[in-house]
Amino acid sequence: YAPTENNPEQIIDDAFGKLDELAGIFSNYDPASSISILNAEGHINNPPPELVDIIRISAEYNDITNGAFEITINPVLALWSEGLWSEPEDVQEQKVKQALELVGSGMIEINDDNIRFRKAGMSATLGGVAKGYIVDGMLEYLKTRGIKNAIINAGGDIATMGSRPDGGMWTVNLENPDNTREKIVTFILSGEAIATSGNYYRYFDPSKEVHHIIDPRTGYSANLCISSTVIAGNATIADILATAVFVLGPQEGIELVEKLEDVEALIIDNERNIIKSTGIDKYIR
């Protein structure tokens, strides 16, 4: 929300320009992007500072989450997307084991003028962090243009600033995984970010048995819960932790969240039970 004299339409267009700029660095679907060059060559010289930043943050949270968040999982994702689910179990196990040898954030060397993989065949995906990082980048840009009240939603990665014109807080509904037309809970936010990871939208196989959130420690789909929602101070961290908490499951996921400052979570487990961190109720209407 902005006064009309601020030319809000142009500001919004420019914010989407920031989205395009960052997507051009982070997108695995664009062969000309910086991450695609890194994956193809195994290294990239003079990388954009945003790529250095996002990889450093990802490596830091790989440590914080005890390996539950891992951007070098790409070789394993490629196996499943290429049809590994149709192979016999022993073949699956052998191929996953081989691919896991290429997984590990500790095998990324990061300098301001160079990023490289220590093993040939490694590749990274920023799918668990890029949307959040882009949302934060757009929000920071809006601040430079004098905007004080805004909400940005990038496919469920949501960041808020200020409030609505009536002074009310921003509301975000968590949908029911069993019926996405229904809501389970409504969150109220003012300056926080929220992200949800779930296993009910994207699958590798037609029978929907292998979903897209892979546990980087095993190479198989994480199966301890249905969804995890994380509220944090920015969308980058909410995005990362929503994925990590989903992988860790209800018990370890909540234990991790309770150790972190300014982070709360709500998890739906496989029995449809709702597990909440101790401070999340202040964000629930």
Long-range contacts (C-beta under 8 A, 24 or more apart in sequence): 1-147, 1-149, 1-150, 1-164, 1-165, 2-146, 2-147, 2-149, 6-145, 6-146, 6-147, 8-147, 11-142, 11-145, 11-147, 14-141, 14-145, 15-138, 15-141, 15-142, 15-152, 16-138, 18-134, 18-137, 18-138, 18-141, 19-134, 19-137, 19-138, 19-154, 22-50, 22-130, 22-133, 22-134, 22-137, 23-130, 23-134, 25-50, 25-51, 26-50, 26-51, 26-54, 26-126, 26-130, 26-133, 26-134, 27-130, 28-74, 28-125, 28-126, 28-127, 35-124, 35-125, 35-126, 38-115, 38-117, 38-123, 38-124, 39-74, 39-123, 39-124, 42-116, 42-117, 42-120, 42-122, 43-114, 43-115, 43-116, 43-117, 44-114, 44-115, 44-116, 45-113, 45-114, 46-113, 46-114, 47-113, 47-114, 47-115, 49-112, 50-133, 50-137, 51-115, 52-110, 52-112, 52-115, 54-126, 54-129, 54-130, 54-133, 54-236, 55-108, 55-110, 55-115, 55-124, 56-110, 57-129, 57-133, 57-236, 57-240, 58-105, 58-126, 58-129, 58-240, 59-105, 59-106, 59-108, 59-110, 61-237, 61-240, 61-241, 61-244, 62-105, 63-105, 64-256, 64-260, 65-240, 65-241, 65-244, 65-247, 65-248, 65-256, 66-248, 66-256, 67-216, 67-217, 68-215, 68-216, 68-217, 68-243, 68-244, 68-245, 68-247, 68-248, 69-128, 69-129, 69-216, 69-240, 69-241, 69-243, 69-244, 69-247, 70-103, 70-104, 70-105, 70-216, 71-105, 71-124, 71-125, 71-126, 71-128, 71-129, 72-102, 72-103, 72-104, 72-105, 72-107, 72-108, 72-117, 72-122, 72-123, 72-124, 72-216, 73-103, 73-125, 73-214, 73-216, 74-122, 74-123, 74-124, 74-125, 75-99, 75-102, 75-103, 75-121, 75-122, 75-123, 76-100, 76-103, 76-214, 76-216, 76-219, 77-125, 77-212, 77-214, 78-123, 80-204, 80-210, 80-214, 81-204, 84-204, 85-204, 85-205, 85-209, 85-210, 86-205, 96-218, 96-219, 96-220, 97-219, 99-219, 100-219, 103-216, 103-219, 128-239, 128-240, 128-243, 129-236, 129-239, 129-240, 131-155, 131-157, 131-235, 131-239, 132-157, 132-159, 132-193, 132-195, 132-234, 132-235, 132-236, 132-237, 132-238, 132-239, 132-240, 133-235, 133-236, 133-239, 135-159, 135-193, 135-235, 136-193, 136-234, 136-235, 136-236, 139-235, 152-235, 154-235, 156-195, 156-196, 157-193, 157-195, 157-235, 157-238, 157-239, 158-189, 158-193, 158-194, 158-195, 158-235, 159-192, 159-193, 159-234, 159-235, 160-189, 160-190, 160-191, 160-192, 160-193, 161-191, 162-190, 162-191, 163-190, 171-285, 174-227, 174-229, 174-266, 177-226, 177-227, 177-268, 178-272, 184-268, 184-274, 185-266, 185-274, 185-284, 186-284, 186-285, 187-229, 187-231, 187-283, 187-284, 187-285, 188-283, 188-284, 188-285, 189-231, 189-283, 192-231, 192-232, 192-233, 192-283, 193-231, 193-232, 193-233, 193-234, 193-235, 193-237, 193-238, 194-229, 194-230, 194-231, 194-232, 194-238, 195-229, 195-230, 195-232, 195-235, 195-238, 195-239, 195-241, 195-242, 196-227, 196-228, 196-229, 196-230, 196-242, 197-227, 197-228, 197-242, 197-243, 197-245, 197-246, 198-226, 198-227, 198-228, 198-246, 199-223, 199-225, 199-226, 199-227, 199-246, 200-226, 200-227, 213-243, 213-246, 213-247, 215-247, 216-247, 217-247, 222-246, 222-247, 222-249, 223-270, 224-248, 224-249, 224-250, 224-269, 224-270, 225-249, 225-250, 225-253, 225-267, 225-268, 225-269, 225-270, 226-268, 226-269, 226-270, 226-272, 227-267, 227-268, 228-253, 228-265, 228-266, 228-267, 228-268, 229-265, 229-266, 229-267, 230-257, 230-263, 230-264, 230-265, 231-263, 231-264, 231-265, 231-280, 231-283, 232-262, 232-263, 232-264, 233-262, 233-263, 237-263, 241-265, 250-275
